[in-house]
């Protein structure tokens, strides 16, 4: 398990095996939430722009709305 954190967030990351292959399990001890991502979902993160991540952080539990006009 790997633990990463700063003053804003803390996450735990570990590799898990499922019937469909290996996945990365990312959990947040503060929120109690977790997500399991397959290699394709992880690669899809690399396709995103900084604006997408800013939008996710700006409205973490709502719909993703990226301001494309700046």
Secondary structure as UniProt FT lines:
FT   STRAND          2..5
FT   STRAND          10..18
FT   TURN            19..20
FT   STRAND          21..28
FT   TURN            29..32
FT   STRAND          33..37
FT   HELIX           39..46
FT   HELIX           50..58
FT   TURN            59..61
FT   TURN            68..69
//
